[in-house]
Amino acid sequence: MSKINIGLFGFGCVGQGLYDVLNGSKGFKASIGKIAIKDPGKKRSLPEHFFTTDHSEILNNPEINTIVELIDDAEAAYQVVTTALKNGKNVVSANKKLIAYHLEELVELQKTSGASFLYEASCCGSIPIIRNLEEYYDNDLLSSVSGVFNGSSNYILTKIFQQGWDYKTALKAAQDLGFAETDPKLDVGGFDAKFKLVILTYHSFGTYVHPDKVFNFGIQNLSEYDFQYAREKGLKIKLLPTVQKIGDNQLALYVIPQLIAADHYLYHIENEYNGVCVEAAFACSQTFTGKGAGGHPTGSAVLSDISALQHGYKYEYKKNAQGERPEYTTDVYLEVFLRYQQEEVAKALNFESISEKYQGREFSYLTGVVSLQELIRNSELLEKSGSFLATTGQVFEPNKVGVKEAELVN
């Protein structure tokens, strides 16, 4: 491709960040021709002639050969991305919700249109994890991918743990800095991390799992008692999405906070930073770290994709093309910490074994082994009751006898 002429959708934190890093790059043949916005009355840093509220002015412009989609609304983004690909325009996106829900359709649309669809910025900010999974691990046998995928939740946990802030103060600070999404539940509820997990699972194992089938439990129910428990045990709390190979041909996916010790590879990942750990048969364990939130880090990932288009780069979805792919399963057991007030919550989860239990007036807690299926079945009860849940990192594969004689996965 010769010069890249960009039609940009969205000029918020990441859009402005892209504009800054694009202008700060040297020897790069790309420019922004037009920017689609929603509110024409909002004051912006660029002259008015850059902006339009008419999407067709960009999508139907033959001089614009690359669409960069950076808007919050996943449904509007879907229309922009699919229209652009059908028109033969290359697309770069950071919309993890759009991609997670429509990934298989978008992969097929790329094949029929011949256009390229890149989305490194959708997962973990400035960390080039998708490109690494596509290229470096293309033939390696992976066993798991996990990590801190959401910078705003990690920022909140850091401020509460290190500086003693309360939850509301830390959340407000994350929003003011542009780390948190417009709807904070997307971040603190584990939805943002789940969307990223679905995408990374597809590139890691070739298996697509619909986001609605994946259990996610966030940090919105955190209380001072949970941090007290963690501190007394010498642990930290991190929100960790995980895809884990179970046996030879199954995968378990979940997003749950985890209690981690000082020797854990993510213990020192703080503030808005992300960390992704890949466990592989040949490359062993590798951890990637970098800023996971903010306009410039995410803008740099968008810029990397735009640069790759100059060289005709496309995702080849190599793991998906290899044929036999592992299937999604919820038949797995996790060791968890549960803090609750109503006894019915603990009873509903039907713990297979309990190793520690405390019964108090204001709250109770226990640690034990529970089925992922029971967590899914009782997800609404867990959230509405104000309970808090965290894994210890222990994962069990049940056999015919049951979890008490289960095989430890990791």
N, C-alpha and C positions, 0 to 999 in steps of 0.2 A: 504494500500500500504506500502511496506517495504521502502527501500531507494529510493529516487527520483533521477533519473539520467537525467539531463536536456540537451536538445539540444536547444541552444539559437540562434535565428535569429536576428542579429543586435547588434552592440556594440558601439552605440553612447552614448549620454548623459544618457539615461535611462538604456541602457545595462550595462554601466560602473557603474551606480548607483546600479543596482541590484547586480552586482558582489561584490560591497563594502558592502551592507547591508547583503548579504548572508554570507560573510566571517565574518561579525561582529555579527552574531547570534549564540547563544549557544543552544546545545541540539537539533539541527535541522538536520535531516538526508537527506541532499540534496547536490548535487554537479553538476557543469557544466562540461559535458563531451566534448562537441564540440560547436564551435561558427561559424555560417555562416556569412560571410561578403561579401561586394561587391567589395571593393578595397584592394587587397592583398598588395599593396605597401605602404599603409598608416601606419605610425608609431603608435604602440599601446603599452599598459602597460603590456600585458601578452606575454609569450613566443609563438613563431610561431606555435607550435604543437597544440595549442588550436583552431586554425582557419582553415576554409575551404571555398572555393567558390562553392563547389559542394553540392547543397541542398540534393541530394539523399544520400549522405554520412551520413546525420543525419536522414532524414525521413525514410530510409530503414534499419536503424541500430536497431536490436532487443534489444540491451542493453539500448537504450535511450527510456524511457517510458513517458517522459513529454516534450512537445515542448513549448517554450516560444518565442512568436513572438513580436519583438519590432522594426519593420522596418517602414520607412516612406511610401513606395510605397504600396498603398492599393490593387492594382491588384496582385502584387507579394505576398503580405500577404495572399490574398484570396487563392492562389494556395497552399501556405504552410499550412494554417489552415485546408482547406478542405481535403488535402491529408493526413495530420496527423490524423484527426478525422476518415477518412475512414480506416486508418491503425490501428485504435483502440487506438491511443495514446491520453492522456489527453493534453489539450492545454490551455495556459494562454496567453492572448493578451492585448495590450494597444491601439490597432488600432481602434479608434472610427469611422473613415470613413468606414472601412471594415465592422464593425459590424452594423452600421446604415443602410448601403445599402443592407446587406445580412442577416439581423437578423432572419427572418422567415426561410430561408433556413438552417441556421446554427442551429437553434433550432431543426428542423426536423432531421438534420444530427446527432445531439447528440442522439436523440431517437433511430435511427436505428443502430448506431455504439456502443452505450453503454458507450462511452467515455464522459468525462466531459470537458466543455468549460467555463472557467471563465475569467472575464474581468473587475474586479473592477478598475484597473488602467486606463481604457478608459475614466472614468468620474470623473473629479474633484480631480485628484492627490491623496493625502493621505486621503481624506475623504471617509469613508466606506459607501457610500450612497446606492449602489446597494444592498449590503448585508442587510442593514436596511430596504429598501423597500421590499425585499424578505421575511424577517423574522419578523421584528417588526410591519410593516404595512400590513401584509399579509391579515388581515380581516378588516382593518379599511377603512372607506369610505373617500377617499381623495377628496379634492376640487381643489387643485392646487399644483404645484411644480415649483419653480422659484429660481433664484439666480445668483451669479457670477460664471460662469462655466469655464471661460477662464482666466488663471493667467497672461498671457502676455498682453492681452488687459487691464486688471485691473492695471497691473504695469505701463503701458503707461499712463493711465488716472490719476493715482496717482501722477506720476512725473510731468505731465503737471499742475495738479490742485494744488499740494502742493509746488512744487519747481519752477514752471514757465518755465519748459523746453518746447521747441517746439516739435512738433509731430515727426519729423524725428530723433531728438536726442534721444527721449524716445524710439522709435522703435529700433534704433541701439543698445541701452543699453540692451533692452529685448533680442535681438538676441545674443549679446555677452555673456549674462548670461545663454544662453541655454533655455530661457523661450519660445521664439517665434518659430514657426514652420519654416521649410525651406522656404516655400512660405508664406510670412507674411499675404497675403490676407486671408488665412485659419483662422487666428486669428482675425485680425482687421476687416475683412468682415463679421464676425459672423458665418462662416461655421463650424468651430471647435465646437462652442457652440451649433449649430443646430444639429450636429451629436450626441452630448451628450444628447441633449433634446429628440431626437427620442428614444435613448436607455432607458433613465429614464422614458419616457412616457410608454414604453412597460412594464417595471417593476412596474410602479405605477398604471396603469389602464388596462393593458392587451391589449392595442390597438397599432397596428403597423401603423405608418404613414411614407410613403416613404419620404426621405429627400428633394427630388425635389419639393414636394408639400408644403413645409413649408417656409413661408416668413422669410428671414433674411436680416437685414440691419445693417451694422456695424458702426465703428467709423472712417473709412478711409476718410470721408468728413468733419471731425471736423475742425472748424476754431476758431480763437480767439473770434469771435462774439458769438459763442455758449457758450464758457466758461464765457464770460462777462455777458450774459443773466443769466446763472446759478448762478453766484456769486451774482449778484444783487438781485436775488430771495432767496438767502440763501440755494441754492441747490447744489448737486453734480450730475455728470453724471456717470452712470454705465451701462455696457452692460449686459442686463438681458434677458436670454431665459426664456420663460414662457409656461407652459401647464395649461390651466384653464378649469375647468368643466363648461359647459354651459347647464343650465337646468338639466334634469335628465339623459339624455343619449347622450350628445354631448361633444366634446372637441375642444378647440381652441389652436393652437400652433403658436408661433412666437418668433423671436429673434430680439429685437429692443432696442437701448439704452433707459434708463429711467432717468428722473429727479427725484431725491429722496431727501427728507428733513432729517433733523438731527435726527428725531425720527424713521426713517426707519431702519429695522433690518439689512440692508446691508450697512448703511452709513459709518461705520467704518471698513469695509473690504477693506484693502489697499494692495498695491504692488502685489506680486504674489499669495496672498491668495485667496481662493475661499470661497463662502458661499452658502449653499443650504437651502432654507426654504420650509418645507412641511406643508401644511394646511390640517388638518384631522378632521373628525367629533368627534372622541373620544379623540385623543391625542392632539387636538387643534393645535396651531402653534409651530413648533420646528425648530431651525436653527442649522445647522452643519457647522463648519468652520475648515479650515486647509489649508496647502500649496497646491496650485493647479498646480504648475509648478516646474521643476527642477528634476535632476536625482535621488537624494535620496528620496524625498517625493513620486515620482511616483514609484521608485524602491521598496519602502516599501509596496505599494499597490500590486505590482506584487508578492512580497515575501509572503504577506498575502494569496493570492490565491494559491500559491505553498504549503504553510502550510496547507490550507484547503483540498488540494488534499490528504494529508496524512490520512485524516479522511473520505475520500470518499465523500466529499461534491460536490453537484451539484445544480445548480439553478433549482427550481421546477416550475418557471413561474406561480405562484399561481393565480395571477389576470387573466392571460390569460386562465387558466384552469377553472375559475369559471363560464364560459358560456357567458351570455349576457354582452357585453362590449360596452362602449360608442363609438360613431362614430365621426370621424373627421369632423369639420365644419369650414368654413371661414366666415359664416354669423354672424359676431360679429363686434361691433363698439368700437373704441379706441379713447380716448382723447389724442391728440398729440401736440407737438411743432414742427413747420416746419420753418426752415430758408432757404430762397431761393433768387435767383437773378432774374430769369425769371418768370413773372407773369403766364405763361402757366403752370408751375408746380403746383401752388396752384389751378388753375382752373381745371386741369386734375384730381385732387384728389376728386373733387366734395364734399367738406365739407358739412356736414349736418347742422352744427352750428359753429359759430365763436365767441369766447369770448374775444379775445385780438388780436389786429393787429397793426403792425408798418410798415410803408412804408418809406424806405430810399434810398439814392443814391447807396451805396455800397452793401446793402443787405436789405431784408425785412423779417419779420417773422409774424407768427400768431399762435394762439392756438385754437383748436377746435376739433370737433368730426368727425371722418372719418371711413369709412368701411374698414375692413381688406381686403376685396375683391378688393377695389380700390388701396390699397397699393400694393397688388400682381400684379394687372394689370399694374401699373405704376412703377414697381421696377427698370426697366432699365433707365427710365427717371430720377428718383430720384438720382440714382448713377451717371449717366453721366453728369447731370446738376450741380453737385457739391453741391447739397442741403443736409441739415442735418435734420434728423428726430429723435425725442425722444418721448416716451410716458410719460404721467403723472402718470400712474398706474391705471387710471380709465378705467374700461371695462364695456361695455353695451351690453345687450342682446336685440335685436330688437323684437318688437311685430308686429302685423299686421298693426298698424298705422304708425310705423316708429320710428326712434331713438329719436325724440324729446319727445316721451312719453315712452321711453324705460325703461326697468327694469335694474337698476344698479346691476352688478354681484358682484363687490367688490369695 
